[in-house]
Amino acid sequence: MLEQALTQLENELSVSQNTILTIASRFQEHMEQGLSGRASSLKMLPSYLQAPNGNEVGTFLAFDFGGSNARAAVVELKGNGDFQELYRVRRPLLDPESGRDYRASSVTADELFDFLAGLIQEVLTNSSGNSALNSKPLEPIALGFAFSFPYRQRKIEEGFLLNWNKEVKTSGVIGKDVGHLLSAALKRQGLGSVVRPAAIINDTVATFLTAAYQDPSLDISSIIGTGHNTCYLEQNAPGFAAPILINTESGNFSAAPDTAYDQKLDQESDNPGEQPFEKKLSGKYLGELFRQIVLVFSQRGLLSILNKNFNTICCY
């Protein structure tokens, strides 16, 4: 019985070459549908950014707001694909000392973005002695804001949150321009004339830009971390004369095959029916998928047999 159950599990979780090709074909279909404005599980959002050439220079603020942590850094681009991180700070959204969780629905948009602006203040304070940062003190330092959630934008410095994912539920942000929320928080922090939010970018786009600065031949980047997403350089994006980076929002791809474990996880999640591809492969959900499998084996009385076989092998 155990051998039969393990064989069945292997068959359910295995992905054949033909299945991979089918998934790839369906993914391409959804990409084309999304690019043309038709209904698609892939949002195909334009980033309004071209690929770097590696010769850009200057000192900038980099800010990353992801599912578990927020990071701020002062970075100097030196050209020829070379850059230096001058100072960096990282903070979890769940404060281990106070227990304050900035991802909770009880937290307001202003509270969350005041926390984020405080990190920017901290990194600027600790970088204040750097000569590169102070070479043009009258000019606000440009900030690139990597925002790791689905959003829609009509210009480079704005991003309207479509929906939270990765268990973030902060109130008052969905439907709002996160660029405006950050700018307002910076003003409350006294940084309105010091920092200029210049671009809202998805974390996958940020990954592409970082790698492409060192390797201009790059075409695609993908993240498989807490969540999952992919972006690529589209040569013929509708409405754009030059190639631009497209954020596919691939975590929402809906045409990959499901197992019973995938279906149960989705039904019991906070966002049933959303991000189905992300739930199959990202760090946020893999532990729960494994738990679902172990639970089924336990309910069928197979764990005791596994333990017995394991102990026999170890003793032998």
C-alpha positions as CSV (number, residue, x, y, z in Angstrom):
1,M,0.0,0.0,0.0
2,L,2.8,2.4,0.9
3,E,4.7,1.7,-2.4
4,Q,1.5,2.3,-4.4
5,A,0.9,5.6,-2.5
6,L,4.4,6.8,-3.1
7,T,4.2,5.9,-6.8
8,Q,0.9,7.8,-7.1
9,L,2.4,10.9,-5.4
10,E,5.5,10.8,-7.7
11,N,3.2,10.6,-10.7
12,E,1.1,13.6,-9.4
13,L,4.1,15.8,-8.8
14,S,6.2,14.8,-11.8
15,V,6.2,17.2,-14.8
16,S,7.0,15.5,-18.1
17,Q,8.7,17.2,-21.0
18,N,5.5,17.3,-23.0
19,T,3.7,18.9,-20.0
20,I,6.5,21.6,-19.8
21,L,6.1,22.3,-23.5
22,T,2.3,22.6,-23.1
23,I,2.7,25.0,-20.2
24,A,5.2,27.1,-22.2
25,S,2.8,27.2,-25.1
26,R,-0.1,28.3,-22.9
27,F,2.1,30.9,-21.2
28,Q,3.0,32.4,-24.5
29,E,-0.7,32.5,-25.5
30,H,-1.6,34.3,-22.2
31,M,1.3,36.8,-22.8
32,E,0.0,37.6,-26.3
33,Q,-3.5,38.1,-25.0
34,G,-2.3,40.4,-22.2
35,L,-0.1,42.5,-24.5
36,S,-3.0,43.0,-26.9
37,G,-5.4,44.1,-24.1
38,R,-7.5,41.0,-24.1
39,A,-8.5,39.0,-21.0
40,S,-5.6,37.1,-19.7
41,S,-4.2,35.7,-16.4
42,L,-1.0,37.6,-17.2
43,K,-1.4,41.3,-16.7
44,M,1.6,42.2,-18.9
45,L,2.1,45.6,-17.3
46,P,4.5,48.1,-19.0
47,S,7.3,49.4,-16.7
48,Y,7.9,52.5,-18.8
49,L,11.6,51.7,-18.5
50,Q,14.1,50.6,-21.1
51,A,17.1,48.4,-20.4
52,P,20.2,50.1,-19.0
53,N,23.4,50.3,-21.2
54,G,25.8,50.0,-18.2
55,N,27.2,53.6,-18.7
56,E,24.7,55.4,-16.4
57,V,26.5,57.2,-13.5
58,G,25.4,59.0,-10.4
59,T,24.4,58.5,-6.7
60,F,20.9,57.3,-6.0
61,L,18.6,55.9,-3.3
62,A,17.4,52.4,-3.8
63,F,14.3,51.3,-1.8
64,D,12.7,47.8,-1.7
65,F,9.4,47.0,-0.1
66,G,8.8,43.2,-0.3
67,G,6.6,40.7,1.4
68,S,8.7,40.3,4.6
69,N,11.3,43.0,4.7
70,A,12.0,46.6,3.7
71,R,15.5,47.7,2.5
72,A,17.0,51.0,1.7
73,A,20.5,51.7,0.3
74,V,22.6,54.5,-1.2
75,V,24.2,53.3,-4.4
76,E,26.8,54.9,-6.6
77,L,26.7,54.0,-10.3
78,K,30.2,54.4,-11.7
79,G,29.7,53.4,-15.4
80,N,31.1,50.5,-17.3
81,G,28.8,48.2,-15.4
82,D,30.4,49.1,-12.1
83,F,28.6,50.2,-8.9
84,Q,29.1,50.5,-5.2
85,E,26.6,50.2,-2.4
86,L,27.6,53.0,0.1
87,Y,25.3,52.1,2.9
88,R,22.4,49.8,3.5
89,V,19.7,49.1,6.1
90,R,17.2,46.3,6.3
91,R,14.2,46.0,8.6
92,P,11.5,43.3,8.9
93,L,7.8,44.4,8.5
94,L,7.2,42.5,11.7
95,D,9.1,44.2,14.5
96,P,10.3,41.4,16.8
97,E,10.7,43.7,19.8
98,S,7.3,45.6,19.8
99,G,5.4,42.9,17.9
100,R,4.1,45.6,15.6
101,D,3.3,44.0,12.2
102,Y,3.1,46.6,9.4
103,R,1.4,44.0,7.2
104,A,-1.7,43.7,9.4
105,S,-5.1,45.1,8.4
106,S,-5.2,47.1,11.6
107,V,-2.2,49.2,10.3
108,T,-3.1,52.3,8.1
109,A,-1.4,53.4,4.9
110,D,0.1,56.4,6.7
111,E,1.6,54.2,9.5
112,L,3.1,51.8,7.0
113,F,4.6,54.5,4.8
114,D,5.9,56.6,7.8
115,F,7.8,53.4,8.8
116,L,9.2,53.1,5.3
117,A,10.2,56.8,5.2
118,G,11.9,56.3,8.5
119,L,14.2,53.7,6.9
120,I,15.1,56.1,4.2
121,Q,15.9,58.8,6.8
122,E,18.1,56.3,8.6
123,V,20.1,55.3,5.5
124,L,20.6,59.0,4.6
125,T,21.7,59.9,8.1
126,N,24.3,57.1,8.1
127,S,25.5,58.1,4.6
128,S,25.7,61.8,5.2
129,G,29.5,61.8,5.4
130,N,29.9,60.3,1.9
131,S,31.5,62.7,-0.6
132,A,29.5,61.2,-3.5
133,L,26.2,61.9,-1.8
134,N,27.1,65.4,-0.9
135,S,28.7,66.5,-4.2
136,K,25.5,68.2,-5.2
137,P,23.8,69.1,-1.9
138,L,21.1,71.4,-3.5
139,E,19.7,68.7,-5.7
140,P,17.3,66.1,-4.2
141,I,18.7,62.6,-4.5
142,A,16.6,60.4,-6.9
143,L,14.9,57.4,-5.4
144,G,13.9,54.2,-7.1
145,F,11.1,52.4,-5.3
146,A,10.9,48.7,-5.9
147,F,7.4,47.7,-4.9
148,S,6.9,43.9,-4.9
149,F,3.1,43.8,-5.4
150,P,0.7,44.0,-8.4
151,Y,0.2,47.6,-9.5
152,R,-0.7,49.5,-12.5
153,Q,1.0,52.7,-13.7
154,R,0.4,55.4,-16.3
155,K,3.8,57.0,-15.8
156,I,7.1,56.1,-14.3
157,E,6.7,57.7,-10.9
158,E,3.3,56.3,-10.0
159,G,1.9,52.9,-9.2
160,F,-1.7,52.1,-8.2
161,L,-1.9,49.0,-6.0
162,L,-4.2,46.4,-7.6
163,N,-4.2,44.0,-4.7
164,W,-2.0,42.8,-1.8
165,N,-0.6,39.3,-1.8
166,K,2.0,37.4,0.3
167,E,-0.2,37.9,3.4
168,V,0.1,41.7,3.4
169,K,-3.3,43.3,4.4
170,T,-2.4,46.9,5.4
171,S,-5.5,49.0,5.1
172,G,-6.1,52.0,2.9
173,V,-3.5,51.2,0.2
174,I,-5.4,49.2,-2.5
175,G,-6.3,51.5,-5.3
176,K,-3.9,54.2,-4.1
177,D,-0.8,55.5,-5.8
178,V,2.1,54.2,-3.7
179,G,4.4,56.8,-5.1
180,H,2.2,59.6,-3.7
181,L,1.9,57.8,-0.4
182,L,5.7,57.6,-0.1
183,S,6.1,61.2,-1.1
184,A,3.7,62.3,1.5
185,A,5.5,60.3,4.2
186,L,8.8,61.7,3.1
187,K,7.4,65.2,3.6
188,R,6.1,64.3,7.1
189,Q,9.7,63.1,7.8
190,G,11.1,66.4,6.6
191,L,12.7,64.9,3.5
192,G,10.4,66.4,0.9
193,S,13.2,68.6,-0.5
194,V,15.9,66.0,0.0
195,V,14.5,62.9,-1.7
196,R,12.8,62.8,-5.1
197,P,10.9,59.6,-5.8
198,A,11.8,59.1,-9.5
199,A,10.5,55.7,-10.4
200,I,8.2,53.0,-9.1
201,I,9.4,49.6,-10.3
202,N,8.4,46.0,-9.6
203,D,11.0,43.9,-7.8
204,T,11.4,41.7,-10.8
205,V,12.2,44.8,-13.0
206,A,14.6,45.9,-10.3
207,T,16.4,42.6,-10.6
208,F,16.5,42.9,-14.4
209,L,18.0,46.5,-14.2
210,T,20.6,45.4,-11.6
211,A,21.8,42.5,-13.7
212,A,21.5,44.2,-17.1
213,Y,23.7,47.1,-15.8
214,Q,26.5,44.6,-15.7
215,D,25.4,42.5,-18.7
216,P,23.5,44.4,-21.4
217,S,22.7,41.2,-23.3
218,L,20.1,40.2,-20.6
219,D,16.6,39.6,-21.9
220,I,14.6,38.2,-18.9
221,S,14.6,38.0,-15.1
222,S,12.5,36.0,-12.7
223,I,12.1,35.8,-9.0
224,I,11.2,32.7,-7.0
225,G,11.3,33.8,-3.4
226,T,8.5,34.6,-1.0
227,G,6.4,35.1,-4.2
228,H,7.1,34.6,-7.9
229,N,7.2,36.9,-10.9
230,T,8.9,37.4,-14.2
231,C,9.7,40.4,-16.5
232,Y,11.4,40.6,-19.9
233,L,12.5,43.1,-22.5
234,E,9.6,43.4,-25.1
235,Q,10.8,44.6,-28.5
236,N,7.3,45.5,-29.8
237,A,5.2,46.6,-26.9
238,P,1.9,48.3,-28.1
239,G,2.1,52.0,-27.7
240,F,5.9,52.2,-27.3
241,A,8.4,53.1,-30.0
242,A,11.4,51.5,-28.2
243,P,11.8,48.2,-26.4
244,I,10.6,48.4,-22.8
245,L,10.5,46.0,-19.8
246,I,7.2,44.2,-19.3
247,N,6.1,43.0,-15.9
248,T,4.2,39.8,-16.7
249,E,2.8,39.2,-13.1
250,S,3.5,35.5,-13.9
251,G,2.5,34.5,-10.3
252,N,-1.1,34.8,-11.5
253,F,-0.6,32.4,-14.5
254,S,-3.7,30.1,-14.5
255,A,-3.0,27.5,-17.2
256,A,-0.6,25.2,-15.3
257,P,-2.0,21.8,-14.2
258,D,-3.2,21.4,-10.6
259,T,-2.9,18.6,-8.1
260,A,-5.4,18.0,-5.3
261,Y,-2.9,19.6,-2.9
262,D,-2.7,22.7,-5.0
263,Q,-6.5,23.0,-5.0
264,K,-6.8,22.5,-1.3
265,L,-4.1,25.1,-0.5
266,D,-5.8,27.6,-2.8
267,Q,-9.2,27.1,-1.2
268,E,-7.8,27.6,2.3
269,S,-5.6,30.6,1.4
270,D,-6.4,34.2,2.1
271,N,-6.9,34.9,-1.7
272,P,-8.6,31.9,-3.3
273,G,-8.4,31.9,-7.1
274,E,-5.6,34.5,-7.2
275,Q,-1.8,33.9,-7.8
276,P,-2.3,30.1,-8.7
277,F,1.1,29.7,-10.3
278,E,2.9,31.5,-7.4
279,K,1.1,29.1,-5.0
280,K,2.7,26.1,-6.8
281,L,6.3,27.1,-6.5
282,S,7.2,30.0,-4.2
283,G,8.6,30.0,-0.7
284,K,5.4,31.3,0.9
285,Y,3.5,28.2,-0.1
286,L,5.9,25.3,-0.5
287,G,5.9,24.5,3.2
288,E,2.1,24.4,3.3
289,L,2.0,22.1,0.2
290,F,4.4,19.7,2.0
291,R,2.2,19.8,5.1
292,Q,-0.9,18.9,3.0
293,I,0.9,15.9,1.6
294,V,2.1,14.7,5.0
295,L,-1.4,15.2,6.4
296,V,-2.9,13.0,3.7
297,F,-0.3,10.3,4.4
298,S,-1.0,10.5,8.1
299,Q,-4.8,10.2,7.7
300,R,-4.2,7.1,5.6
301,G,-2.0,5.6,8.3
302,L,1.1,5.6,6.1
303,L,3.4,7.6,8.2
304,S,3.8,4.8,10.8
305,I,4.9,2.5,7.9
306,L,7.3,5.0,6.7
307,N,8.8,5.4,10.1
308,K,9.1,1.7,10.6
309,N,10.9,1.3,7.2
310,F,13.2,4.2,8.0
311,N,14.1,2.8,11.4
312,T,14.7,-0.7,9.9
313,I,17.1,0.8,7.3
314,C,18.9,2.9,9.9
315,C,19.3,-0.1,12.3
316,Y,20.5,-2.3,9.4
